[in-house]
Structures are given as C-alpha cells and as structure tokens.
Amino acid sequence: MMTSDSNLDIAEILLVEDNPRDAELTVRALKKRHLANHLVWVKDGAEALDYVFGASADAPSAVAHTPKVILLDLKLPKVDGLEVLRRLKGDERTKVIPVVVLTSSREESDLVQSYRLGVNSYIVKPVEFGNFSEAVADLGMYWLLLNQRPGPVSTA
Amino acid sequence: MSRSAVRGRIATVILLGGILPSLTSLAAHLVLGDAVAVQEPLHEGVELVGSCIALGVAMLLWLRLRHESASSHLVWVMASLVLMGLVDCLHALEGVSITSWQRHGATFAGGLLFGLVWLRPLPAVTRRIGRFLLVVVGLALVLGMWWASDWMPATWDLAGSYRLPVIAANMLGGIGFLTAALFFIRRYLRTQQTEDLVFANHTVLFGVSSLFFGFSHAWAADWWVTHGVRLLAYSVLLVAAYDVVVKLYERTAGDAQELQRCVDGRTVELATANSALRESVERFELANQATFNVIWDWDLKTDALYWNERMHTLFGYRPEEIEPGIESWTNRIHPEDLESVRTGIHEAIDSGRDHWSDHYRFRRKDGTYADVDDRGYIARDANGQPTRMIGAMQDITDRRLAQDALRDSQVLLDETERMGKVGGWEFDMDTQRQTWTKAVYDIHEVDLTYEPTVGSGISFYTRASQPVINHAVQRVLEAGEPFDVELEIITAKGNLRSVHAIGRADPARRKVLGFFQDITERKRAEEEVRTVNAELDQRVKDRTAQLAAANGELEAFSYSVSHDLRAPLRAIDGFGRILSEDYEHRLDAEGQRLIGIISSETRRMGRLIDDLLTFSRMGRQEMAPSRVDMTALARSVFEEQEAQAPGRTLKLELKPLPSTRGDPAMMRIALGNLLSNAIKFTRRRDLAVIEIGTRQEDGQTVYYVKDNGVGFDMTYAHKLFGVFQRLHSPEEFEGTGVGLAMAQRIIHRHGGRIWAEGKVDEGAVFSFSSPGMKEE
C-alpha cells in the first residue's frame, strides 16, 4: 500500500490499480490539480476490500475507512474489480461511497455489468496521455470538490 | 216325324208303287186287251221302279256295311240287289221281246246270291275284293246278256208260254229266294229285328213270284200278277231302306257328335298348344332381345341369311343395309380372317358335325373391326344333309380389351413388385387357402410351385420375430385387427432378410390380405444413415465445442487486447509526455521531435486497437433490428462527419431514401464509414460532391454512396474490404484499413452484399443491398 499521506484516516481517494505505470500516471494527473494529498493506492481487489472493511468485513461494526471516492480498475489480481464493486455496493455501510471505474476495457459487458452493480461512473482510460490526465483530474475535481454525499451510515 | 208315321207313308208307297200298279195293269189288261201301247210303258214303269228300289236299297246297304261288320250276310243281299237292279234297269230300257233273257237271268243270279246268306261271313279283305268282283261280274253278265241276246234261245213259244230253260231259271232263282227267306225267318225269330222281317217278306214274295213266273204267259193276267208281286217284294224293301237310313242317320249323328267331341277336344288341345307356342315365341323374342348376341339363321339350300336386330345395335347395320344372302356375312369378315373362317365352317358342315365355332374380326358400320366369337348349330335332314345353320355371334372386343388391360396390369404389377421387392398375399377364411403374388415367392426364395399356408408362412420368420407375427396373424384372423410390422425372415436359401408385413381383414369378402416387402436394403441403408448421423452428431458436437472454445479464446483475447495491449501504450505515451514536460530544457529540438513521433505512433496504435476491437465486436454483437429511416440517418451521419472535417467544402446530394429494416446502431457505423471514406478521398477536390441515393437492381433496392474523389484501380477492388487492407499509404490518406471491412461485416450480417466501382481520379461508388434490408 502506498500513500502520499501518513494519516490513513483522512484518505479521500482510494486508487485500486495493479499497473504501477497507470497508477503513477493517475497520481501525477491528480497531483497537478493538488488532489492527491489524501490518496491511498492498493494493488489488488483483496487489499482494497481489506482497506475499506478492515477487520469488520464479516462483523456488523463500523467499517475501517470510507474514502470520498474509489477509483477502481476492473482487471485486478486476486479479487477482480467487478467483485469489489459488488461487495461495496452490496453492503449498506459502503453503498454510499462513490465508485468510479477507471479501466482500459471498452467491452460492453463490463460497462453493463458495472452499472448493474451500481457504479457511479465509468471512464475508459484514453491511451493518449493528455486526454488521460485531463479525464482523471476532472473526475477527481468532481467527486472530491463538487459532489455532495450523505455521511457514513451507521448500522448500529 | 215319328217312326210310325214314316211306316204309314212307306206302306202307302208300297200300295201305290206295288199293288195299285198291279191292279191297274190287271184292270187295263182286262178292259183294253193286249194293247201294246198300254202294256209296254206300264211294264217298263214297273220294272224301273223295282230296279230303282233295288239299286237304292243296295247303295244304302253298301253304306251301312262300311261301318257294320256284324251284318256281313247283307253283303249277299246287296250283291243280289245290285245285280237285279242293274239287270232290271236294262230289261226295262230294252222292253219285252222274245229274246229278253235279262229278267230271267236276274232272277236266277239274284236268287243264287240271296241264297248265299247262309254262308259264314267272309274276311273283310275278301269282302272288299268280292264286292268289286261282284260289280264287275254283274256288269259283265248284264252287258253279256244284252250283247248275246241275239244268240240266246227264244224265251217263249208261239202260244206265249215260256220255254223250259226260262221256267228252270225262274224256279231255281225262286228256290234261292226261299232259301234266303228261311234264313231271315230264323234270324227274325232270334233277333226280332224289323230288318230281318222285311228281308224275310221280300224273299218270300220274290221267291213265290219267281216260282210261278215261268208258268205265266206274256202280257197275260197271271204274267202281270207275278210282276205285281215282285214289285210288292221290292216295295217291302223300302221299309228296310228306311231302317237303314234311320240307322245310318243315327250312326252319322253319333259320329257327328263324336266328331264334334273330337273337334272340341282337339280345339282345346290346339288352343293350349297355340298359347304354349305363343309363349315360347315370346320367350324367344325376349331372349333374342335380351341377349347381346347377334342371332343368325342361314338356309343352306337357298343361301338366305337372316340376322336379328342386334346387327344394328351391336354393329350399326340397319336391316335395309344388310344383303339377303350369305354375302352379308362374308363381305364383313376381315380379309385376313376370311379364308380360315370359310375353311373352318365348310369343314364343320362337310364332316357331318352339328356345331361350329370360330373367332374372327367382323367389320362394323363405321369401318372398325370388332372381335367376335361366333357359334353355330348345323341342322340336318333325315339323310344327314345339312339344311340350315343357326348361330349366335358375340362381340368380345371389350372382353378382349379387358383381357389385354388385365394382362398389361399384371405385367406392370409383376414389374413393380420386382422393382419394389413388394408383393401381396391373401388368405381365404372359407377355403383356408393362402395366396401369394410372385414377389412374395421371390422374397422367400422359393419357386412358384411352393404351396404356402399360414403355418408355413410363419415358419420362415426368425425365432425372435415368430411370436410377433403369430400374435398379429391371430388377432387379424380372430378380431380383424390390422397389423403393420417390420420383422426378419430366413429364406428358403438361408438368407436373413428384413421384411415389412402389413395385414388387414376384409370381412365382406371373408378374406385377410396384406402387403409383404423386402426391406433388407432399406434397413441396411437406415443403419448406415444412423451410423453416419451419429458420427456427424459427434463431429458437430466436437466442432461446436471447438468453436465454443475458439470463441471463448477469442473473447479472452479481445478482452486481453482491450485491457492489456492499451496499458503499455498509455504508459509509453504518458511517460513520453512526462519526459518532454519534465526534461523540456535538456532536450533539443530533435529530441522533442522524436518524442512527438513516439507519441503519435502510440496514438495510432491505440486507434488501431480500438478499431480492431470495434470490428471484432461487430461480428459478435447481438443485432436489434428495427425500422431505420435511411434519409434521416444519412443526413445525421453526414453532419457528424462534416463536423470532424473542418475547413473542407462538402456538398451533399441526398436523394430521398426508402427506409429499411436493420440494426440502427450498426447501420450508423456502416454508413458512417462509407461517408468518412468518401470525405477522406475527396480531400484534394476543391468541391467535394457526395451523392447518396438508391436504384433498383434485380427487384432490389440498392443504396449507393458516390463521390468525386481520387477513385481507385478496379484491379484492386477485391482488396478494398479486407481488414487492414489499404490502397493508399498513410502519408497520402490516414486510416487503419478497418472502416470498409467493418461496413462489409455489418452489411453481411444483415444478409446483404456490398461492392465498389471506381476508376483512378474519377471517383468511386459504394453500393449495398440486402434482402434482409427490406424497403419499408
């Protein structure tokens, strides 16, 4: 796990990306807009779920972290992106966390499946770097600064 | 008139004819003396009366004797009367003379004959000849005496007394009469018949008269008395005559009645016979009409030939058209048959046979020939000579045609059975007879002499098949349940064969019948088909699995391409960018250019990958067909494309396009690719003109996109639609070479076709059509 901030509790962006090059490009794009201060990067689906649910994955207690937005790649080692999405959107505690799928896949099936599971946004990573950094920066801006969401849901 | 009255009258006649003349003559003799003028006619009268009575009575007796054999003694009486009547007649005509022996001869012969009544009755034949001889002898005697009178001795002397011969003759005659008188008296005493009494009186009178006659003197009183007595004797006969007449009358009346009865009887018989005959004739007529045969009757003596009216109905000849003779037959026989028919019929007639038959062709009125069967019977007279032939001719054309048709259909059936290896069988429930057609024998491999039975038929079946056929046959025989089974038999030669047996009952004909087919070949073929099918099935399954696997791999590949191939590109481009941004001051212009090339090639690679994925997706994507407004779509796509080509002057000539049916999204991509193609290759034109329209070709609507661009060499037309195939270098015209391939794939998926026509520098026309893209 790599963070640009030591305080994990205030992580605002959870980046789930197995490809370090893509991760670096993403972080760089967000940094340019100064949005990467509270970014946590995990390399596979299992880590992502661990980060969000902590030890409470099977307990009815509060979750470990509720980032402001999760940037989720679909093709991931161990637990793939769609499964992560299903788990997050299937749990009342994490349902409200905006999830943006950020993927290379233009496959219709991926798109349809993601929306069916309740994804908040689906972005195809442009090959061209300019477009890519612009897209990442725009969505960071949107979800961190413009979007309003209700507070963490307590199940207690 | 009563019998007594008749007798009275007869008595009167006797008096008038016998006694009165005698007394008159006696009186005349005494008064007038021997006056020849009175005595001669008187004598002639007396003799003539006697003669007539004698002949009349003789005739009556003759008549009576024809019917009455019992009175045969009367033959002599009759003979005597005939003789005396004839002689007296002659005597009367000749007159009294010295030479007249007639009267004396008559008395002598008559007496003798009368005396013969004592003789036993003669046989009938002798009597007939006797009568004949009597008449002849009597006539000869009379004529002889008349002729020989000149030589006869004189009968009386000068004194008028009769000479001795005369006396003797009269005496002998008289004795004869008296002898007869004795006979009749005896007879009368026995029979009490008037007739016998009459004859007794007659003979007594005659006998007495004759005894005394010889002693009388000519023309004297005693002479007249004997004459008178004789006349009286004759007159007495009239009573007998009456009796005979009465008897004859009664007999005749009886005969008449008998005759009437016979006639009546015969009439009834005749009437019966007549009605029977009429019925028989009517029956014949009916039969004649009812029969379909032509009846003919040939008179062999006159050669006349009669035909009945069937000649008209069967062969069309009206009665007036038929010649009367035998030529009416021979003229109508087919010339080729005539000789043999003629030979045959003559042989039958000449060889004494009583019938003949033949079969030949007979010409109808309309000129066609009928096949006829002709049979005739030959009638012969007592000597065996043929007199006529009667026959019947039958038109058997239809029968022959039917026979021919039957034969043909039998041949057809045999041939069909042989080819189809199918036959028929029939079982007669009454006679228990099993019948097979030829093919059934062939299938069992037995020859035609084999005699099938139900049991032997079943014995051919295999052990496994026997219970099935047994049950089926039992059910059809007992309950009339039909069966249809496919079983196996072992033929007489030991070959295993599959057979198809069908059976059903025909209760009306009390038969069970069916069908029997050798299906060995079919079974073999079916087995082969089954094997092949199973193999095919397996192969299809294998292929499908392979295909599914390939498809899966392709999906995985596409997915992988989609994700993994683009990630490094992004990295190359991204880090290239970072390099140029972060190390801007350390890179010279050449370094910056090289980084630019890396970036542009990376982007190009990204486009290639995107296009390739889109193209691949086009092949797999589900289609959602609906109505597509082609005019609106073309306009919208053009506007979209135009926006991506800033600085170009484009002119769209959009003809009204009929709408079609297809997947709108795909159609948009296809049309978009064609339009972007057109826009791209008209880049060098100052004014790019792009025309979109339709035309009719082979009853189909063909859409086309025409441009005035650089066109192409038709030699390479086949390469236009290949993936990554390009006719221009990227420097000339950018592109990945996927657009037209994608358009083609879309049109193909709609079941249509797409093609291009063009010429270098003269523009290109891209056309597409599809039966699936129906005009709406």
Boltz contact constraints between the chains, C-beta under 6 A:
constraints:
  - contact:
      token1: [A, 19]
      token2: [B, 567]
      max_distance: 6.0
  - contact:
      token1: [A, 21]
      token2: [B, 571]
      max_distance: 6.0
  - contact:
      token1: [A, 25]
      token2: [B, 574]
      max_distance: 6.0
  - contact:
      token1: [A, 75]
      token2: [B, 563]
      max_distance: 6.0
  - contact:
      token1: [A, 104]
      token2: [B, 563]
      max_distance: 6.0
  - contact:
      token1: [A, 104]
      token2: [B, 566]
      max_distance: 6.0
  - contact:
      token1: [A, 104]
      token2: [B, 567]
      max_distance: 6.0
  - contact:
      token1: [A, 105]
      token2: [B, 562]
      max_distance: 6.0
  - contact:
      token1: [A, 105]
      token2: [B, 563]
      max_distance: 6.0
  - contact:
      token1: [A, 106]
      token2: [B, 562]
      max_distance: 6.0
  - contact:
      token1: [A, 107]
      token2: [B, 562]
      max_distance: 6.0
  - contact:
      token1: [A, 127]
      token2: [B, 566]
      max_distance: 6.0
  - contact:
      token1: [A, 127]
      token2: [B, 569]
      max_distance: 6.0
  - contact:
      token1: [A, 127]
      token2: [B, 570]
      max_distance: 6.0
  - contact:
      token1: [A, 127]
      token2: [B, 606]
      max_distance: 6.0
  - contact:
      token1: [A, 128]
      token2: [B, 573]
      max_distance: 6.0
  - contact:
      token1: [A, 128]
      token2: [B, 603]
      max_distance: 6.0
  - contact:
      token1: [A, 129]
      token2: [B, 573]
      max_distance: 6.0
  - contact:
      token1: [A, 129]
      token2: [B, 574]
      max_distance: 6.0
  - contact:
      token1: [A, 129]
      token2: [B, 577]
      max_distance: 6.0
